[in-house]
């Protein structure tokens, strides 16, 4: 690879010291230093730009095959007859568990060609909005298709599988079948793809499946992630079906340790909070997604900022839905605004803290040690954002201005491993729409307009 110098911008490194520089030198795909000049280097003039590390999204679901049904693209233009979704008002846990169990079969219904076309477009939407490292927590797509799309685009992916063997404690399929799906992920690992087993929801997992996932993680030295303590009604439902609260169940199964990522986790009981803190678990949440879904994950308990104050790593992520959800930029904005408002303290979460939660801290939680910040020796993943229009006038802090009035659509250039990312977006889009139409008519019985 050639040497590349990105110069003239405002570079936020997101390292532990939160350094700001004006130049980044890239050599053979790695960060080599921070000079303003370098001989024999190709130059990208970033004057008037905000330069950030590539975003790391540790909790994402690829659900692009469901954009026609599930309150998707066939909705009327008016929103006046909308009803609360099943995650609203504390969560309809049986309905959520049943829906999640159905996704298992939808993954199998995709053809390989459909799965790849959908995966290429969905991963591209992440990449074009600045995400260079992605953590799948179970998707309505084939893991092999996601892995291939990541390789083609040059992204890093932590791949999982959508596995469920129960609905609220009632077995729906053989646990051995679900475990075989996860075991099969091991063949996908390479320089771009890592494996992280996940439990999509505690109500969709028998003890047999949970024990099997623990054994698999121990055998292959893998991290683990699960949605846990996400909704107000979850603990009561778990006690009714399993006799224990959600975090306690994962602890009893031997899955709770420092490599455990607890997704959402606002409604952990006091005992569960102590378990998480003692284990050193990683917490990730998606503040920009909660309101539209009807979840009160931040404001009702205020527990996630408390877990951060207790010393746990807390990262930001996007989650997933049948229609586009806010990107990492929007989740940084939502966290910055919500944390400071809840604390009545504008320093409770600084913009540079939000950036770290979307980059370095998220990378640590995923187990990608060589990305997430602009430090010498790390992978050269950068996001360039134009920062010289009216929104930035007279503000000497472009990151603050970006979180005030900017968003994912402002990402202008993405660099992965020292290379500017390019793709034929029109072809990716058209192939995706063709696959979506085919799958929806054949497998979902959706009549398209």
matplotlib code that plots the C-alpha trace (Angstrom):
import matplotlib.pyplot as plt

x = [0.0, 1.1, 1.6, -1.3, -1.4, -4.7, -3.9, -5.5, -8.6, -9.6, -8.6, -10.2, -8.2, -10.6, -7.6, -7.7, -6.2, -8.8, -6.1, -6.8, -4.4, -4.4, -2.8, -2.7, 0.0, -1.0, 1.6, 0.7, -2.8, -1.7, -1.6, 2.1, 2.0, 0.5, 2.7, 1.4, 3.9, 5.3, 7.6, 6.4, 2.9, -0.3, -2.2, -5.9, -6.6, -9.0, -9.1, -12.5, -13.2, -13.8, -11.7, -12.8, -11.9, -14.1, -17.3, -17.6, -21.2, -21.2, -25.0, -26.7, -29.4, -29.6, -33.3, -33.4, -35.4, -38.4, -38.9, -42.3, -44.0, -43.6, -44.9, -42.6, -42.8, -46.5, -47.7, -50.0, -48.3, -50.3, -49.2, -52.5, -53.7, -50.4, -50.6, -47.8, -45.5, -45.0, -41.9, -43.9, -45.4, -42.8, -42.9, -45.2, -42.7, -44.7, -45.3, -41.7, -40.5, -42.9, -41.8, -38.1, -38.7, -40.3, -37.2, -35.3, -37.3, -37.1, -33.4, -33.6, -36.2, -33.7, -31.9, -28.2, -28.4, -31.1, -29.2, -26.0, -27.8, -29.5, -26.3, -24.2, -26.7, -27.3, -23.6, -23.0, -25.5, -23.5, -20.2, -21.3, -22.5, -19.0, -19.2, -16.0, -16.4, -19.8, -21.1, -23.9, -26.2, -28.3, -29.8, -32.5, -29.9, -27.5, -24.2, -22.2, -23.7, -22.9, -19.4, -18.9, -20.4, -18.0, -15.0, -16.0, -16.5, -13.4, -15.2, -14.6, -17.5, -18.2, -20.7, -23.4, -26.4, -30.1, -30.8, -33.9, -35.1, -37.9, -40.8, -41.1, -39.8, -41.7, -39.3, -39.8, -37.0, -34.0, -31.2, -28.7, -29.9, -29.4, -25.9, -24.9, -25.7, -23.4, -20.7, -20.8, -19.8, -16.3, -15.6, -16.3, -13.4, -10.6, -8.9, -12.2, -14.6, -14.7, -17.3, -19.4, -22.2, -25.3, -28.6, -31.2, -33.4, -33.3, -36.9, -35.9, -33.2, -33.6, -31.0, -29.7, -29.0, -27.5, -25.1, -24.2, -23.4, -21.2, -19.3, -18.8, -17.5, -15.1, -13.9, -13.2, -12.3, -15.2, -17.0, -20.8, -23.6, -27.3, -30.3, -30.8, -32.8, -34.0, -37.7, -39.6, -41.7, -38.8, -37.7, -41.2, -41.7, -38.4, -39.2, -42.5, -41.0, -37.6, -37.7, -34.8, -34.2, -32.4, -28.9, -28.9, -29.8, -26.8, -24.6, -26.0, -25.3, -21.7, -21.9, -21.5, -17.9, -15.7, -16.4, -20.1, -21.9, -25.2, -27.4, -29.7, -29.7, -31.7, -34.0, -31.5, -32.4, -30.1, -28.7, -28.2, -26.4, -23.9, -23.4, -22.6, -20.2, -18.4, -18.1, -16.8, -19.4, -19.6, -22.9, -24.1, -27.2, -28.9, -30.4, -31.6, -33.7, -35.7, -38.3, -39.6, -39.8, -41.6, -38.8, -37.9, -34.5, -32.6, -35.0, -37.2, -34.4, -31.4, -29.4, -27.1, -25.4, -25.1, -23.4, -21.0, -20.4, -19.7, -16.8, -18.3, -17.5, -20.6, -20.7, -23.2, -24.8, -27.7, -29.8, -31.9, -35.4, -37.3, -36.9, -33.7, -32.7, -30.6, -26.9, -23.9, -23.8, -27.4, -26.8, -23.8, -26.1, -28.9, -26.5, -24.9, -28.3, -29.9, -27.1, -26.6, -30.3, -30.8, -27.8, -28.7, -25.0, -23.6, -20.3, -21.9, -21.1, -18.9, -19.0, -15.6, -17.0, -19.8, -17.2, -15.2, -18.4, -18.9, -15.3, -12.6, -14.9, -17.1, -14.1, -12.9, -16.3, -16.2, -12.7, -11.2, -8.0, -6.5, -9.3, -11.5, -9.0, -6.3, -3.2, 0.1, 0.0, -3.7, -5.7, -6.2, -10.0, -11.1, -14.3, -14.2, -17.1, -17.4, -17.4, -17.3, -20.9, -23.3, -23.6, -20.0, -19.6, -17.7, -17.8, -14.2, -15.3, -16.5, -17.4, -19.8, -21.3, -21.6, -23.5, -25.7, -26.8, -25.1, -25.7, -25.0, -25.8, -22.9, -20.2, -18.3, -15.4, -14.7, -11.2, -10.7, -7.2, -5.8, -8.0, -10.8, -14.0, -15.9, -18.9, -21.5, -24.4, -27.0, -26.2, -26.2, -29.5, -31.2, -29.9, -31.2, -34.7, -34.9, -34.0, -36.4, -39.3, -38.5, -38.3, -41.3, -43.6, -42.3, -41.9, -44.0, -47.0, -46.8, -48.8, -46.7, -48.2]
y = [0.0, 3.6, 6.1, 8.4, 11.8, 13.2, 16.8, 20.1, 18.9, 18.7, 15.2, 13.7, 10.6, 9.1, 7.8, 7.7, 11.2, 12.5, 14.2, 16.5, 16.9, 18.3, 15.5, 11.7, 9.6, 6.2, 3.6, 0.2, 0.5, 1.5, 4.8, 5.8, 9.3, 12.7, 15.0, 17.9, 17.0, 13.7, 12.9, 10.4, 10.3, 10.8, 13.7, 14.0, 17.7, 17.6, 21.4, 22.3, 18.7, 16.8, 13.6, 10.8, 7.2, 4.7, 4.0, 0.7, -0.5, -3.5, -4.2, -4.5, -6.7, -7.0, -7.1, -5.6, -8.6, -7.6, -4.1, -4.9, -6.6, -5.8, -2.2, -1.7, -0.1, -1.0, 1.4, 4.3, 7.7, 9.1, 8.2, 9.1, 5.5, 4.2, 2.0, 1.2, -1.6, -4.6, -3.2, -0.2, 0.1, -2.1, -4.8, -7.6, -10.3, -13.3, -11.5, -10.5, -14.0, -15.5, -13.0, -13.7, -17.4, -16.9, -15.2, -18.5, -19.9, -16.7, -16.9, -20.4, -19.2, -16.8, -18.2, -17.8, -15.2, -13.2, -13.3, -12.0, -9.2, -8.1, -8.4, -6.3, -3.4, -3.5, -3.6, -0.8, 1.4, 0.9, 1.6, 4.7, 6.2, 5.7, 2.2, 0.3, -2.4, -4.1, -6.4, -8.7, -9.8, -12.1, -11.1, -12.1, -13.2, -16.0, -15.5, -16.7, -13.9, -11.3, -12.5, -12.5, -9.0, -7.7, -9.2, -7.6, -4.2, -4.5, -4.1, -6.0, -8.0, -9.9, -12.4, -14.3, -16.4, -16.0, -18.9, -19.7, -23.0, -21.8, -19.3, -18.2, -21.5, -23.7, -25.6, -24.8, -26.8, -29.0, -27.1, -29.2, -27.8, -24.2, -25.0, -26.6, -23.2, -21.4, -24.0, -23.6, -20.0, -21.0, -21.8, -18.1, -16.6, -14.8, -11.5, -9.6, -11.8, -12.9, -14.9, -13.9, -16.3, -14.5, -15.2, -13.1, -13.1, -14.9, -16.1, -17.8, -20.0, -23.2, -24.1, -26.7, -24.1, -21.7, -24.4, -25.4, -21.8, -21.5, -24.6, -23.4, -20.0, -21.8, -24.2, -21.6, -18.7, -16.5, -13.4, -13.6, -11.1, -11.1, -8.8, -8.7, -6.4, -4.5, -4.0, -3.2, -6.4, -8.7, -9.6, -10.5, -12.7, -14.4, -15.2, -16.6, -18.8, -19.7, -18.8, -16.3, -12.8, -12.4, -11.4, -14.0, -16.7, -15.9, -15.9, -19.2, -20.6, -19.5, -16.9, -13.7, -12.5, -9.6, -10.7, -10.6, -7.8, -6.9, -5.2, -2.4, -3.6, -0.7, -2.9, -5.1, -5.5, -4.3, -7.8, -8.1, -4.7, -6.0, -9.1, -7.0, -4.7, -7.6, -9.4, -6.3, -6.8, -4.6, -2.6, -1.3, 0.7, 2.5, 5.7, 7.1, 4.0, 3.8, 6.5, 5.3, 1.8, 2.8, 1.7, 3.8, 2.3, 5.4, 7.7, 5.4, 3.8, 6.0, 2.8, 2.8, 6.1, 4.6, 1.5, 3.7, 5.7, 2.4, 1.8, -0.5, 0.2, 1.5, 1.8, 3.0, 1.0, 1.3, -1.9, -2.8, -2.8, -3.5, 0.2, 2.2, 3.1, 6.1, 5.7, 5.9, 9.7, 10.0, 7.7, 9.9, 12.9, 11.1, 10.0, 13.4, 15.1, 12.4, 11.9, 15.6, 16.3, 13.5, 14.7, 18.4, 18.7, 19.6, 17.9, 14.6, 13.3, 15.4, 15.1, 13.4, 10.9, 10.1, 9.6, 7.2, 5.2, 4.9, 4.0, 2.9, 1.6, -0.2, -1.8, -3.1, -4.7, -6.5, -7.7, -5.8, -4.5, -2.9, -0.5, 2.2, 5.0, 6.9, 5.6, 4.6, 1.0, 0.7, 0.1, 3.2, 3.5, 7.1, 9.1, 12.5, 14.9, 18.3, 20.9, 24.3, 25.2, 27.5, 24.9, 25.2, 29.0, 30.5, 27.2, 26.1, 22.6, 20.9, 17.6, 19.5, 21.3, 17.9, 16.4, 19.5, 19.7, 16.9, 13.2, 10.1, 11.8, 14.2, 11.5, 12.4, 9.9, 6.6, 5.1, 1.5, 0.1, 3.2, 2.9, 5.2, 3.1, 3.2, 1.2, 1.1, 2.1, 2.1, -1.5, -2.6, -0.9, -2.4, -5.9, -5.5, -4.4, -7.3, -9.8, -8.1, -8.4, -12.0, -13.1, -11.1, -12.6, -16.1, -16.5, -13.9, -13.9, -10.1, -8.6, -5.7, -2.6]
z = [0.0, -0.6, 2.1, 2.6, 4.5, 5.6, 6.4, 7.3, 9.1, 12.8, 13.8, 16.9, 17.7, 20.3, 22.2, 26.0, 26.1, 23.6, 21.6, 18.7, 15.8, 12.3, 10.3, 10.1, 8.3, 7.1, 6.0, 4.8, 6.2, 9.7, 11.5, 11.3, 13.0, 13.1, 10.9, 8.8, 6.0, 4.8, 1.9, -0.7, 0.6, -1.4, 0.2, 1.0, 1.8, 4.7, 5.2, 6.5, 7.5, 10.7, 10.8, 13.1, 13.6, 11.8, 13.8, 15.6, 15.8, 18.3, 18.3, 14.9, 13.3, 9.6, 9.0, 5.5, 4.1, 6.2, 4.8, 3.2, 6.2, 9.9, 9.8, 6.9, 3.4, 2.9, 5.6, 4.5, 4.2, 7.2, 10.7, 12.4, 13.0, 14.4, 17.4, 20.0, 18.9, 21.1, 22.7, 24.0, 27.5, 29.1, 26.4, 25.4, 26.2, 24.9, 21.6, 21.3, 22.1, 19.5, 16.8, 17.4, 17.2, 13.7, 12.4, 12.6, 9.7, 7.7, 7.5, 6.0, 3.5, 1.8, -1.2, -1.2, -4.0, -2.2, 1.1, -0.6, -2.4, 0.8, 2.8, 0.3, 0.4, 4.2, 5.0, 2.5, 4.3, 7.5, 5.7, 3.9, 7.2, 8.7, 10.3, 9.5, 12.1, 12.8, 15.5, 14.4, 17.3, 15.2, 11.8, 9.4, 6.9, 6.4, 8.3, 5.3, 3.2, 5.8, 6.0, 2.2, 1.9, 4.7, 2.8, -0.5, 1.1, 3.2, 6.5, 9.7, 11.0, 14.2, 12.9, 14.8, 14.0, 14.8, 17.2, 19.2, 20.6, 22.8, 23.2, 26.8, 28.2, 25.8, 23.5, 19.8, 18.3, 19.1, 21.0, 19.1, 15.8, 17.1, 18.5, 15.2, 13.5, 15.9, 15.6, 11.8, 12.1, 13.0, 9.3, 8.4, 10.4, 8.6, 8.6, 8.2, 10.1, 13.8, 15.6, 18.6, 19.7, 20.9, 22.6, 20.8, 23.9, 27.2, 26.7, 23.5, 25.1, 27.0, 29.7, 27.2, 24.6, 27.1, 28.5, 24.9, 24.1, 27.2, 26.3, 22.7, 23.9, 26.3, 23.6, 21.0, 23.4, 22.1, 23.6, 24.0, 23.7, 24.7, 25.0, 28.7, 31.1, 28.0, 29.0, 32.1, 32.0, 31.2, 34.7, 35.8, 32.7, 33.2, 36.8, 35.8, 33.0, 34.4, 38.1, 37.9, 36.5, 33.2, 34.2, 37.0, 34.5, 32.3, 35.4, 36.5, 33.1, 33.3, 30.5, 32.5, 32.6, 31.3, 27.6, 28.0, 26.2, 27.8, 25.2, 26.5, 30.2, 31.7, 33.9, 35.7, 39.3, 42.1, 42.5, 38.7, 38.7, 41.2, 39.1, 36.0, 37.9, 39.5, 36.2, 34.4, 31.6, 28.6, 28.2, 24.8, 24.1, 21.3, 22.6, 19.2, 18.6, 21.8, 21.4, 18.0, 19.3, 22.5, 24.8, 27.9, 28.2, 29.3, 31.1, 33.2, 35.3, 34.5, 35.1, 32.1, 33.0, 36.5, 35.2, 33.4, 36.6, 38.4, 36.0, 33.3, 29.7, 28.0, 24.2, 21.6, 18.8, 16.4, 17.0, 13.9, 12.6, 9.4, 8.3, 8.7, 12.2, 13.3, 12.6, 14.9, 14.5, 15.6, 18.6, 19.7, 19.6, 21.5, 24.2, 24.6, 25.0, 27.2, 29.6, 30.2, 30.5, 33.1, 35.1, 34.8, 34.0, 30.5, 31.4, 32.4, 28.9, 26.6, 22.8, 23.0, 25.5, 23.0, 20.3, 22.4, 23.1, 19.3, 18.5, 21.0, 23.8, 21.3, 19.7, 23.0, 23.7, 20.4, 20.9, 17.9, 19.5, 16.4, 15.6, 17.3, 17.7, 15.7, 17.5, 16.0, 15.0, 14.7, 11.5, 9.5, 9.5, 9.2, 8.6, 6.9, 7.4, 5.7, 8.6, 6.9, 6.2, 8.2, 11.0, 12.0, 11.7, 14.7, 16.7, 17.4, 18.3, 15.1, 16.9, 19.1, 16.0, 14.2, 17.2, 17.3, 13.7, 11.8, 11.1, 9.1, 5.8, 6.3, 6.1, 2.9, 2.8, 4.5, 4.7, 5.7, 6.1, 4.5, 1.3, 0.3, 0.1, -3.1, -4.4, -7.1, -4.9, -7.7, -8.5, -4.9, -4.4, -7.5, -6.6, -3.1, -4.3, -6.7, -3.9, -1.5, -4.0, -4.8, -1.1, 0.0, -2.7, -2.4, 1.3, 3.0, 0.7, 0.5, -2.4, -3.7, -5.2]

ax = plt.figure().add_subplot(projection="3d")
ax.plot(x, y, z, "-o")
ax.set_aspect("equal")
plt.show()
